[in-house]
Amino acid sequence: MLIEFKITNFRSIKEEQILSFLPSTKLKVRANPLIQSAQYDDLRLLRSCVIYGSNNAGKSNILKAFRALQFLVNTSHKFNLEDKLKPNEAFQFDIKTQKEPTIFQIDFIAPDNIRYNYLLSFDTEKIYKETLVFYPNPEGSRLKSSKLFLREDNEFHFGALFTGANKNIESDLLENQLFLSKAVQNKVEQLNPVYQFFRNHLGLSIFHDTDYDEILLRNLGEFIYNNKEKAITDLIEQFIINSDAGIVGIEAVPEKDIPKIEFPPNFPKKEKEKLIEEFIKKFQYQILTQHRLYQNGKEIGLTTLPLKEQSTGTKKFFSMLRLVLEALKDGDVLIVDELDKSLHTEWTQLLINLFHDPDTNPKNAQLIFATHDTNLLNSDLFSRDQIYLIEKNRFGASELFPLSSYTGLRKNTPIEQWYLSGRFGAIPQIYKSLLTQKTQNSPIFHEQK
């Protein structure tokens, strides 16, 4: 479970910005119940956070920071000496920050139900600082942190509770490799829960293109084909059948036609090659949807239709269902950019409420997503501390703040109306009348052919 994530000097983020799942103490009535930590009596957490802001305000950069940190933890043990730390993308609109490190600090509860705090400071060449502390207190005792390891440049300090052979790892560790990543590969089992949190319990869906959506659907097709009798497959089918899409059943069949995959320009080469290899092996399946077949107004059987011929919204719902249900099943943190893209608000609310309801979310999964759908700005859906707004200041730096930081708001405050009117900021400042006038007077309408 995520407690808090701090980001400094990354892409459009200059000063430290905090995305927190710690509830505001100001709120007496909540839209959905808090998560109660099993290990720490006084720790309660939000079930979701939604981020609003204009285009280019920095919503996606908050989510990409999770991806950058996850990538370094998962793969830096493989780096060679000459490999650059590409996730370092310092704020470029200030001479000072161009030369300063990116800093990530994440507070979380790992699969072993222990709370950890991990800090990382790095630039494109080296790791400057890496620290990991944890809270090994038994339930009911006063919360105290204990250091596992501290790395500053090439110097290491280990806490009394650290177990494992660290000397060999220190001597072999390159400046661009994380100790956490390297130690797990060298069988320091004490760090496995931390590593597993990043590797298996942070689910990210932050790319935006048709190829990526196609990959998600092929992945779902492979999953359905190989898990025909599993409960989760049946649940996916029930969602589709009962979501007013006109579908009465689904099946997955093998298909040899695998689409070409395009990656973002800065996508790591080694990871790209590995993914392509996995895609060739796994995504050779397509989903067929089943529909009632009629003749002269009488139902005579079923017919199938390739999912690719369904609406964009239906395909998006299919792809999101797998991610959502697996997050719920495993208690993951699911991070989605534009969850609402191509989805009707009712479908989006359905997916969100699965996280908010303890009966459908018994493993305490959490959801983070960015959106432009103001229909979701509903006090019955989100409490104010679950709603984050982001905007750029006059220096071009993104600033993130929860709606609960505003005073004077009540339960019946029309949040959507106030947001659209600009009372909270975080909306584009478009000079509509000026642009209309410029368009009207443009010579493009008077050019001689």
N, C-alpha and C positions, 0 to 999 in steps of 0.2 A: 504494500500500500504506500502511496505517496503522501508525504507530510508537507514538504516544501521544496521548491526548486528555485535557486538563485542564479541569475545569468548576468555576467558583466563583460562588456566589450566583445560582443558577438553580432556581426552583421549590422542591423540598424539599432542595436541595443548598445548604448554607450555606458551609462551609469548602471549600477546594480538594479535589476528588476526582479520582483519576487512573485511567483505563482504559488499561493498557499492553499492547502486543504484544511488548515486549522480554522475552525468556525469563529465568527465574530461573536464576542461576548455581548454586543449591543442588542442582538436579536433575541427576542423572547418567544416568538412564534416562528416555526420553520415550515417550509413547503414540503420537505421530506426528511425522514429521520436521519440522524447522524450515525456513523459507524463507531461502534465501541471496540476499542482495541482489546484483544484477548489477554495480552500480557501486561499492559499498562493501564491501571484503573482510571487515571485522570486524562487519558488521551482519547479524544473523540475527533473524528474526521468527516469531511464532506464527501459525498458520493460522486459529485461531478463538479466541473467548472466549465463555463462557456465564455468565449472571448469574442467581443464585438469591436469593430473598428472599420475605418474606411479602407479602400484599396491602398496597398503600399504603406499601411500604418505600422506593420510589423507583426501581425497575427501569426503568419506562417513562420516567422523567424523564431518566435517563442517555441513553436512545436519542433522546428528544425534543430533547436538546441538539444532537445531530447535525443534526436537522431545522431547528432554529432558525438554526444557523450557515449551513447550506446555503441557506436561504431568503434570508438577508441578502446573501450573496455573489451569488446569482443575480439578485436583484431590486432591491436598494437603489438602483441607478443610476436607477431609475424614480421614486423617491420625490419627492414635493413637499415644500415647506418645512413644511407643517402635518402631514405624516404622522408618526404615532407609530412608534417602534421596538417593535412588539408582542412580538417574541421576548424582550425584557427582561421576565422574570418573577422579580423578586427574592424571596428568602426572606422570608416574611411574619411569622414568629414571633419576630422580633427587631427592635426599633425602629431599631437602627443599620443593619442590612442592607436595610431597606425603602428607604433613601435612598442606598444604595451601588450601583455599577454591577455588571452581570453581566460575567464574564470567561471567555472561551473561549481556549484555546491548543491548537493542533493541530500535531503533528509527523508528516510524511508524505512519501512518495515519489510524485511526480507522474508522468504518462504519459511525460515525457521522461527518466525514471529518475534525476532529480535530487531530492535531499532538501531539503525546505522546512520552516520553522517559522513559523506564522502566529499572531499574538496579536491579540485584539480585546477592548476594554473599552467598554461602552456602557450607557446607561439608556434610558428611553423617549423622551428628547428628542434625544440627541446621541451621537456617537462621541467617547470620551475619548482612546482610544489605539488605534493600529492599526500593527502592525509585521510585516514580512516579511523573514526572513533565509533564506539558502540555503547549500548546501555544494557549491561547484563543483569540488571537488578531483578530479583524475583518479584512476583506480583505483590503489590501493596507496599513495597518499600519506597523510600525517597529516591527520586530519579537522579542518578549520577552517571556521567559519561566516563568511559575508560578508553585510553588511546590504544589502538592496535598497532598502527605504524605512522610515522611522520617522515616524509622525504622532502628535503630542501636541496635543490640541485642534486649533487651526488652524495649527500650525507643522509644517513638513515638513523632513525631512533625507533626502537620497538618497545611497546608496552609490556608490562609484566604478564599480561594475559595472552600475549601473542604466542601461538604454538606453531612449530614448523621450522624447517631448515631454511634460514634466510640468507646465510652468508654466500652460498653458491649463486643464489639469484641476484644478489647485489653485484657480484663480480661480473656476471654475464649481462647485466641489464644495460641496454643502450639508452642514450639520453632521450630518444623519441619513443621509448616503450613505457607503458604503465607497469608499475610494480604489481598492481592488482591483477592485470591481465597475465603477466609473466608468472606470478606465483601460483595461480590456479593451474596453469599448464604444467607446473612443476610439483603438482600434487600437494599444495598446502591446503588441506581439506577444510580448515577453519574458515577460509575465504569463499568456499563454494556457494553458500547461500547468497552472498553479496553479488558474486558473478552471475548466478542464476537469475537474480532479480533483473539485471540488465539484459541478459540474453533471452530469457524465456517469459518474463512477466511485464515487459514494456512492449505493447503492441502498437506499431505505428502505421498509419495510412495517410501519408502526407504528399504523395505525388498527384499530379493533375494532368492526365492525358488519356486518350482512348486506349493506348497500348497497355498502360498500367491497369485500367479497368478490365481489359481483356484478360490480362494475367490473373487478376483476382477471380474472374469467372472460370478460367481454366483450372485454377487451383481448387475452386469449389467443385468443379466437375470431377476432378481426380479424387477429391475427398468423398463425394457421394458415391462414386463408382466403387471405391474400396471399403466403404463403410455402409453398405446397403442395409444392413440389419441393425445398425447402431441407433441408440435412442436420440442422439443429436441430429442424425439425418432425418429421422421421423419428425423431430421438432421443427427443423427447417421447412420440411414439406407442409406441416400444419400451419406455419406462419404464412406461407405463400398461398395456400388454399383459402385461408380465412382473412386475407388482406385485400379483398375486393380487386384482384388482378385478373379475374376470369380464368384462373388456372385451377385444375382439379387434381393435378398430380405432376410429379417430376421424375425424370430418370436421366442417368448419365451414360453416354456411349463413347467408345474409343473413336478418335479421329486423328488422321495423320497430318492434316494441314495445320502446322504450327505457325502463328503469325511472327513476323520480324519484330524484335523488341528494340525500341529506342530508349536510351538512357540519357539523363541530364549530362551536359558537357563535363561537369566536374565530378562525375560519379567515379569512385575508385576502380582502377582497371582490374585488379585482382578479384575484387568482389563482383564486378560485372561478369568476368569470365566464369566465376563459380555459379552465379545465378543463371547464366545462359545454359550452362551444363545441366543444372537442376531443372530448368524449364523444359529442355528437350526430353528429359526423362519423365517428367511428371505431368506436363500440361497437354497431354495428347487426348484430352477428353472434352466433349461438349455436353451441355445440358439441353435436354429436350423437355418442353412443357406440354402437358396433356390438357386437352380441351374437349368439351362435349361436341359431338358431331350430329347434325340434324338433317332430316330429309322431309320436306313437306310439313315442317313444323313439329316433327316427331323426332325425339332423340333416338339415334340408331347405334351409338357407340362412341368411341373416342378417336381423336386424331392428335398428332403431335406437331409441334412447331419448334424450330431451333430457338433457343433463348436469345440469340443474337438478333432475331427479328422482332423481339418484344421492344416495348418503349424503353427509352433511356432510364426513366425512373424505375421501372421494374427491374432492369438489369442492376442498377445501383442498389436497390433494396436487397436483391439476391446477394451481391458481393458484401454488403455491410452485415447481413445476417450472420454469415459465417464468423466474421471477426467479433461481432457482439456476443454471440452465443458461446464462442470459445473463451472469450474474456470472462464471461459470467461463470463458466464451468471451472476455470482455473484461478479465479480471483485476480485477474491481471489489471494493469492500468492501460486502458485503450486510448490512444491519442489519434484524433482524426482531424484533418484539415477539410473544412467545408462538408461536414456530415450531411447537411441538408441539400447538397448539390443534386439537382434533378429530382428530389423527393418532395412529395406533398407534405405539408406541415403535420398532418395527422400521422403519417408514417414515421416522420422524424420524432415526434412526441412519443410514439410507441416504443421506439428504440431507447430513448432517454429514460422513460419510465421503468424499463426493465432494470436499469441500474438503481433507480430510486426506491424500488420496492424491495424490502428485505426478503420477501418470499420468493422473488425471482432472482435475487442476488444474495444468496446465503453465504457465498465465499468473499463478499465485500470487494468486488471489482469496482474500479473507478473509471470515470469517463472524462476526458478533456477534449474539447473540440472548439474550432473556430467556425463562425457562421455570419451570414448577413440576414438571416431570416428573423425579422423583428417580431413575427407572430409568436416566437418562443419567449419573448420578454414578458413573461406571465408570472405573477407572484404565486400562483398556484402550482407552477412547475419548478421554479427556482427561487431560493432565498437570495437576498441581495448580496451576500458574501460569496455566492456561487457565480455571480455575473461579473466578469472582468471587462473593462474598457481599455483600449489602447489607442494612442494617437502620437503623432510626432510633434516635438516642440520646434521652435524657430531655428534650432541648430540641426534639424533633421534626425534627431535621436528619438527613438520610441520610448514612451512612458506608459507603464501598465499599472492600473489601479482598480480595486474592487468597487462595485457600486455601493457597498456598505460603508465606504469612506465618506459618502455624502451624508450630510445632516438634513433633518427635516422631512425625510421620506417615511411614509406610513404604508401599512399593508395594502390600503386601497389606492395608493398612488398609481396613476396610469403610466407605468414605466415605459411602455412602448411609445406612447404619445410624447412623453417628455424627451425620450432619446431622439426620436425623429425630429423634434423641434430644436434640437441642439443644446438642450439644457445641461446635458452631461458631457458635451464635447464628443470626440471620437467619431465624428461624421465628416464627410468631405466638404470642404468650403468651396463650393462651385459658384462662380459669378455668372449665374444663368442669364440675367438681363444683358450683361456686357457681351457674353458669348453669342447670344441671340442677335444682338446688334451687329457684332463683327461678322456673323454669318450673312445677315441681310445685306450688308454693305460690301461683302467680298466681291472682287472682280471676277471670281469664277462664274458668276451668273451673268456677266456682261461681256465675256470674252467673245470675240468674233471667230467663227469657225471658217 
